[in-house]
Amino acid sequence: MPVEALYALAAVVGYLSGSIPFGLVITKAAGLGDIRAIGSGNIGATNVLRTGRKDLALATFLLDSLKAGLAALAFTWIGGREAGMIAGVAAFLGHCYPVWLGFKGGKGVATYAGLLIFITPLKGLLVGAPVWLGLFALTRISSLSALCAAVAVPPGAYLLGERNPVVLGGLAALSLLVFWTHRANLGRLLKGTEPRFGSGKDKPAA
């Protein structure tokens, strides 16, 4: 298969995989209705957690991670890390802008994490996971933790030895996209009004 056709296939398959709205499917199957009608209106794991069902939130996080990670793994095996990265980036876009939901989806943090696991696990995750966990433990603000982890991942991966330009470029692009999908959160953070998880005032957060 010509490399251009392979990359195009990776993009299409990645997007369709990423656009599966697991948070919406899981909560509806559990009899909780439309997850978009509560909290932030988001379909991601953070909003699913607002239903009080930690098991459903965990399932959503894992599935949202795997839909990018497995697409990246499959195309890395088929055509190399460049094809895998294209599939993973496309899955991120599918998650954030799913065609099935009028291009209104999640914010991509779990999907980004899943991509890191399969594309550059000992580099991206060694930076991103500690930053997210540490900041969340200190602040209880999910969006702040995600934004800081997104900032840290691309340079951290480079400093730990990642040199593939497509992978590094993809990580940088995804980090910028995380800021875009969290732009409302960023505005609240700058105003000091972003709620902390567990404060009882976290409904607007994402």
Residue frames relative to the residue before (quaternion, step in Angstrom):
aa qw qx qy qz dx dy dz
M 1.0000 0.0000 0.0000 0.0000 0.00 0.00 0.00
P 0.4921 -0.6494 0.4806 0.3242 3.63 -0.87 0.85
V 0.5913 -0.6140 0.3833 0.3556 3.55 -1.02 0.79
E 0.6178 0.5455 -0.3558 0.4407 3.61 1.02 -0.69
A 0.6585 0.4982 -0.3044 0.4749 3.57 0.99 -0.85
L 0.6271 0.5374 -0.3330 0.4551 3.58 1.04 -0.77
Y 0.6745 0.4876 -0.2972 0.4681 3.57 0.90 -0.91
A 0.6312 0.5199 -0.3320 0.4702 3.58 1.05 -0.75
L 0.6451 0.5092 -0.3138 0.4755 3.59 0.99 -0.82
A 0.6308 0.5331 -0.3277 0.4589 3.57 0.99 -0.82
A 0.6607 0.5109 -0.3057 0.4571 3.56 0.97 -0.85
V 0.6783 0.4910 -0.2944 0.4606 3.59 0.91 -0.91
V 0.6833 0.4716 -0.2907 0.4756 3.59 0.84 -0.97
G 0.6395 0.5281 -0.3252 0.4543 3.57 0.96 -0.83
Y 0.6644 0.5044 -0.3109 0.4556 3.58 0.88 -0.92
L 0.6837 0.4856 -0.2976 0.4563 3.59 0.83 -0.94
S 0.6257 0.5204 -0.3325 0.4766 3.57 1.07 -0.72
G 0.6980 0.4875 -0.2724 0.4483 3.57 0.86 -0.97
S 0.6746 0.5297 -0.3021 0.4161 3.58 1.08 -0.63
I 0.4592 0.6488 -0.4745 0.3781 3.61 1.23 0.07
P 0.2563 -0.8105 0.5080 0.1392 3.66 -0.44 1.14
F 0.1495 -0.8513 0.4951 0.0887 3.56 0.44 1.20
G 0.6258 0.5490 -0.3537 0.4266 3.61 0.94 -0.77
L 0.6662 0.4920 -0.2905 0.4793 3.56 0.97 -0.87
V 0.6677 0.5070 -0.3016 0.4541 3.58 0.90 -0.94
I 0.6827 0.5028 -0.2924 0.4423 3.58 0.85 -0.98
T 0.6969 0.4676 -0.2933 0.4579 3.60 0.83 -0.91
K 0.6340 0.5067 -0.3420 0.4737 3.60 1.04 -0.67
A 0.6494 0.5190 -0.3165 0.4569 3.58 0.99 -0.83
A 0.6850 0.4719 -0.2745 0.4824 3.57 1.14 -0.65
G 0.5417 -0.6563 0.3844 0.3578 3.58 1.27 0.07
L 0.5003 0.6754 -0.4079 0.3565 3.57 1.22 0.39
G 0.5529 -0.6310 0.3909 0.3785 3.57 1.22 0.11
D 0.7277 -0.4066 0.3363 0.4383 3.51 -1.31 -0.47
I 0.4005 -0.7444 0.4836 0.2271 3.60 -0.49 1.19
R 0.6013 0.5844 -0.3527 0.4154 3.59 1.18 -0.49
A 0.6359 0.5464 -0.3208 0.4406 3.58 1.27 -0.24
I 0.7224 0.3800 -0.2451 0.5231 3.60 1.26 -0.05
G 0.8357 0.2469 -0.1512 0.4667 3.53 -1.34 0.23
S 0.8289 -0.1591 0.1584 0.5123 3.53 -0.82 -1.08
G 0.4619 -0.6719 0.4538 0.3595 3.57 1.24 -0.33
N 0.4904 0.6726 -0.4059 0.3774 3.55 1.35 0.14
I 0.4116 -0.7209 0.5002 0.2464 3.59 -1.19 0.51
G 0.5190 0.6797 -0.3905 0.3409 3.59 1.28 0.07
A 0.7499 -0.4365 0.2819 0.4095 3.53 -1.37 0.17
T 0.6149 0.5603 -0.3596 0.4227 3.60 1.01 -0.73
N 0.6955 0.4483 -0.2834 0.4848 3.57 0.92 -0.83
V 0.5929 0.5519 -0.3648 0.4592 3.59 1.08 -0.64
L 0.6128 0.5606 -0.3459 0.4366 3.58 1.06 -0.73
R 0.6129 0.5702 -0.3453 0.4242 3.58 1.12 -0.55
T 0.5542 0.5751 -0.4079 0.4424 3.59 1.24 -0.09
G 0.5088 -0.6410 0.4191 0.3932 3.57 1.26 -0.35
R 0.6161 0.5406 -0.3380 0.4625 3.58 1.29 -0.03
K 0.2279 -0.8056 0.5359 0.1088 3.56 -0.08 1.30
D 0.6183 0.5532 -0.3507 0.4345 3.58 1.07 -0.67
L 0.6676 0.4854 -0.3010 0.4775 3.58 1.00 -0.79
A 0.6266 0.5308 -0.3333 0.4631 3.56 1.06 -0.73
L 0.6534 0.5025 -0.3108 0.4733 3.58 0.98 -0.83
A 0.6416 0.5170 -0.3216 0.4664 3.58 0.96 -0.85
T 0.6421 0.5188 -0.3177 0.4664 3.58 0.99 -0.83
F 0.6541 0.5154 -0.3168 0.4541 3.57 0.91 -0.90
L 0.6823 0.4939 -0.2935 0.4521 3.57 0.86 -0.94
L 0.6898 0.4750 -0.2861 0.4655 3.58 0.88 -0.89
D 0.6415 0.5048 -0.3237 0.4784 3.58 1.03 -0.74
S 0.6308 0.5146 -0.3277 0.4794 3.58 1.13 -0.61
L 0.7056 0.4946 -0.2712 0.4289 3.55 0.84 -1.01
K 0.6226 0.5619 -0.3704 0.3993 3.59 1.00 -0.65
A 0.6706 0.4199 -0.2984 0.5337 3.59 1.17 -0.44
G 0.6724 0.5336 -0.3013 0.4152 3.54 0.89 -0.95
L 0.6977 0.4643 -0.2811 0.4675 3.58 0.88 -0.89
A 0.6060 0.5290 -0.3571 0.4748 3.59 1.09 -0.63
A 0.6577 0.5021 -0.3026 0.4731 3.57 0.97 -0.87
L 0.6502 0.5212 -0.3133 0.4554 3.58 0.96 -0.86
A 0.6651 0.5188 -0.3085 0.4397 3.57 0.88 -0.94
F 0.7424 0.4038 -0.2414 0.4770 3.57 0.80 -0.93
T 0.5452 0.5573 -0.4101 0.4734 3.58 1.21 -0.28
W 0.6583 0.5016 -0.2956 0.4771 3.57 1.00 -0.84
I 0.6951 0.4781 -0.2749 0.4611 3.58 0.98 -0.84
G 0.8718 0.0578 0.0440 0.4844 3.55 0.74 -1.04
G 0.6877 -0.4827 0.2947 0.4553 3.59 1.20 0.28
R 0.7123 -0.4872 0.3040 0.4035 3.55 -1.30 0.29
E 0.5898 0.5717 -0.3760 0.4288 3.59 1.09 -0.57
A 0.6665 0.4794 -0.2937 0.4896 3.58 0.92 -0.90
G 0.6369 0.5325 -0.3235 0.4541 3.57 1.02 -0.79
M 0.6581 0.5046 -0.3110 0.4643 3.57 0.97 -0.82
I 0.6238 0.5324 -0.3357 0.4633 3.58 1.00 -0.78
A 0.6553 0.5038 -0.3091 0.4704 3.58 0.94 -0.88
G 0.6738 0.5051 -0.2986 0.4492 3.58 0.96 -0.84
V 0.6437 0.5033 -0.3170 0.4815 3.57 0.97 -0.82
A 0.6483 0.5117 -0.3154 0.4674 3.58 0.98 -0.84
A 0.6253 0.5284 -0.3376 0.4647 3.60 1.06 -0.71
F 0.6059 0.5431 -0.3401 0.4715 3.58 1.06 -0.77
L 0.6767 0.4843 -0.2911 0.4720 3.58 0.87 -0.94
G 0.6353 0.5294 -0.3266 0.4577 3.57 1.04 -0.75
H 0.6419 0.5182 -0.3192 0.4664 3.56 1.04 -0.77
C 0.7198 0.4472 -0.2509 0.4679 3.58 0.87 -0.94
Y 0.8057 0.1482 -0.0417 0.5719 3.57 1.07 -0.78
P 0.0301 0.8430 -0.5355 0.0420 3.62 0.56 1.15
V 0.4931 -0.6807 0.4567 0.2913 3.55 -0.81 0.98
W 0.6366 0.5645 -0.3251 0.4128 3.59 1.09 -0.72
L 0.7620 0.3378 -0.1772 0.5233 3.61 1.15 -0.52
G 0.6179 -0.5721 0.3472 0.4128 3.56 1.08 0.64
F 0.5990 -0.6068 0.3286 0.4061 3.56 1.17 0.70
K 0.5600 0.5473 -0.4102 0.4675 3.59 1.15 0.67
G 0.1338 0.8323 -0.5193 0.1402 3.57 -0.15 1.27
G 0.7705 -0.3316 0.2668 0.4746 3.53 -1.03 -0.85
K 0.5956 -0.5981 0.4193 0.3342 3.54 -1.32 -0.18
G 0.5757 -0.7080 0.2997 0.2783 3.53 1.30 0.24
V 0.4439 0.7204 -0.4615 0.2664 3.62 1.17 -0.06
A 0.6829 0.4655 -0.2945 0.4798 3.60 0.83 -0.93
T 0.6415 0.5293 -0.3222 0.4522 3.57 1.03 -0.80
Y 0.6243 0.5233 -0.3157 0.4866 3.57 1.06 -0.80
A 0.6564 0.5121 -0.3133 0.4569 3.58 0.92 -0.90
G 0.6547 0.5171 -0.3153 0.4522 3.59 0.95 -0.82
L 0.6230 0.5324 -0.3326 0.4667 3.55 1.06 -0.75
L 0.6450 0.5320 -0.3226 0.4439 3.58 0.94 -0.87
I 0.6208 0.5727 -0.3418 0.4121 3.56 0.98 -0.86
F 0.7865 0.3489 -0.1637 0.4825 3.56 0.95 -0.89
I 0.6987 0.4634 -0.2775 0.4692 3.60 1.17 -0.41
T 0.8060 -0.0819 0.0902 0.5792 3.59 0.84 -0.93
P 0.0497 -0.8867 0.4581 0.0364 3.57 0.80 1.05
L 0.7495 0.4063 -0.2424 0.4630 3.60 0.81 -0.90
K 0.6757 0.4461 -0.2976 0.5059 3.55 1.29 0.00
G 0.7362 0.4117 -0.2383 0.4814 3.57 0.62 -1.08
L 0.7206 0.4568 -0.2651 0.4493 3.57 0.80 -0.99
L 0.6153 0.5552 -0.3558 0.4320 3.58 1.06 -0.62
V 0.6822 0.4170 -0.2719 0.5355 3.54 1.27 -0.36
G 0.7313 0.4796 -0.2579 0.4108 3.56 0.64 -1.15
A 0.6877 0.5046 -0.3027 0.4252 3.60 0.79 -0.96
P 0.6872 0.4644 -0.3163 0.4605 3.66 0.78 -0.83
V 0.6276 0.5311 -0.3426 0.4546 3.58 1.02 -0.75
W 0.6782 0.4828 -0.3049 0.4626 3.58 0.83 -0.97
L 0.6993 0.4820 -0.2863 0.4434 3.58 0.75 -1.02
G 0.6667 0.5142 -0.3067 0.4440 3.57 0.92 -0.89
L 0.6970 0.4640 -0.2791 0.4701 3.57 0.85 -0.93
F 0.6466 0.5099 -0.3362 0.4571 3.58 0.99 -0.75
A 0.6280 0.5316 -0.3342 0.4597 3.57 1.03 -0.75
L 0.7020 0.4674 -0.2614 0.4695 3.58 1.03 -0.79
T 0.8224 0.2905 -0.1127 0.4760 3.57 0.85 -0.97
R 0.2400 -0.7781 0.5252 0.2471 3.59 1.14 -0.69
I 0.5350 0.5810 -0.4236 0.4436 3.58 1.15 0.63
S 0.3533 -0.7812 0.4786 0.1894 3.56 -0.30 1.28
S 0.6785 0.5079 -0.3067 0.4330 3.59 0.86 -0.92
L 0.6423 0.5149 -0.3265 0.4645 3.60 0.95 -0.80
S 0.6415 0.5227 -0.3163 0.4639 3.56 0.98 -0.85
A 0.6686 0.5029 -0.2976 0.4599 3.58 0.95 -0.90
L 0.6686 0.5072 -0.3041 0.4509 3.58 0.91 -0.88
C 0.6735 0.4824 -0.3015 0.4720 3.59 0.93 -0.83
A 0.6296 0.5144 -0.3366 0.4752 3.59 1.03 -0.71
A 0.6352 0.5328 -0.3275 0.4531 3.59 1.01 -0.81
V 0.6360 0.5182 -0.3237 0.4713 3.58 1.02 -0.77
A 0.7220 0.4876 -0.2512 0.4217 3.56 0.91 -0.94
V 0.6064 0.6332 -0.3623 0.3163 3.60 1.00 -0.77
P 0.7170 0.4559 -0.3163 0.4220 3.69 0.56 -0.94
P 0.7076 0.4141 -0.3005 0.4874 3.67 0.76 -0.83
G 0.6159 0.5539 -0.3465 0.4403 3.56 1.09 -0.68
A 0.6412 0.5137 -0.3186 0.4727 3.57 0.99 -0.84
Y 0.6484 0.5148 -0.3190 0.4614 3.58 0.98 -0.82
L 0.6795 0.4964 -0.2944 0.4530 3.59 0.87 -0.93
L 0.6973 0.4476 -0.2643 0.4936 3.57 1.17 -0.57
G 0.7317 -0.4950 0.2183 0.4146 3.56 1.25 0.32
E 0.4684 0.6578 -0.4675 0.3597 3.60 1.21 0.04
R 0.0172 -0.8347 0.5495 -0.0328 3.59 -0.70 1.07
N 0.4743 0.6609 -0.4611 0.3545 3.61 1.21 -0.06
P 0.4013 -0.7589 0.4509 0.2443 3.64 -0.49 1.13
V 0.6291 0.5219 -0.3475 0.4595 3.60 1.06 -0.64
V 0.6473 0.5061 -0.3162 0.4742 3.59 0.97 -0.81
L 0.6806 0.4815 -0.2959 0.4662 3.59 0.84 -0.95
G 0.6546 0.5058 -0.3127 0.4668 3.56 0.98 -0.81
G 0.6424 0.5243 -0.3146 0.4620 3.55 1.04 -0.80
L 0.6490 0.5096 -0.3165 0.4679 3.57 0.98 -0.83
A 0.6475 0.5126 -0.3192 0.4648 3.58 0.96 -0.83
A 0.6570 0.5112 -0.3099 0.4593 3.58 0.96 -0.87
L 0.6692 0.4975 -0.3027 0.4616 3.57 0.95 -0.86
S 0.6253 0.5305 -0.3431 0.4581 3.59 1.02 -0.71
L 0.6404 0.5029 -0.3208 0.4839 3.58 1.02 -0.76
L 0.6535 0.5128 -0.3119 0.4611 3.58 1.00 -0.79
V 0.5900 0.5529 -0.3678 0.4592 3.59 1.09 -0.62
F 0.6396 0.5041 -0.3265 0.4798 3.59 1.01 -0.76
W 0.6451 0.5178 -0.3270 0.4570 3.58 0.99 -0.78
T 0.7015 0.4564 -0.2861 0.4667 3.60 0.84 -0.89
H 0.7185 0.3927 -0.2404 0.5214 3.58 1.23 -0.41
R 0.2828 0.8067 -0.4923 0.1641 3.60 1.19 0.34
A 0.6333 0.5079 -0.3457 0.4705 3.63 1.02 -0.66
N 0.6355 0.5175 -0.3226 0.4735 3.59 1.03 -0.79
L 0.6352 0.5392 -0.3268 0.4461 3.55 0.99 -0.87
G 0.6330 0.5273 -0.3285 0.4619 3.57 1.00 -0.79
R 0.6746 0.4763 -0.2993 0.4780 3.60 0.94 -0.82
L 0.6147 0.5412 -0.3514 0.4537 3.58 1.06 -0.69
L 0.6643 0.5024 -0.3032 0.4630 3.58 0.95 -0.86
K 0.6923 0.4510 -0.2674 0.4958 3.58 1.16 -0.63
G 0.4407 -0.7032 0.4447 0.3368 3.57 1.28 -0.30
T 0.5680 0.6160 -0.3697 0.4017 3.58 1.21 0.45
E 0.4358 0.6897 -0.4777 0.3259 3.61 1.21 0.13
P 0.4065 -0.7447 0.4707 0.2421 3.63 -0.62 1.08
R 0.3879 -0.6811 0.5692 0.2482 3.52 -1.28 0.48
F 0.5353 -0.6256 0.4546 0.3397 3.55 -1.05 0.72
G 0.7937 0.2741 -0.2266 0.4936 3.52 -0.95 0.95
S 0.5323 0.6504 -0.4029 0.3622 3.59 1.28 0.02
G 0.4818 -0.6513 0.4458 0.3807 3.54 1.29 -0.41
K 0.7198 0.3594 -0.2307 0.5472 3.56 1.35 -0.03
D 0.4239 0.7555 -0.4176 0.2742 3.55 1.14 0.59
K 0.3568 0.7804 -0.4734 0.1990 3.61 1.16 0.13
P 0.7141 0.4531 -0.3139 0.4315 3.63 0.84 -0.67
A 0.5593 0.6572 -0.3814 0.3313 3.56 1.17 -0.45
A 0.2008 -0.7773 0.5829 0.1253 3.54 -1.32 0.20
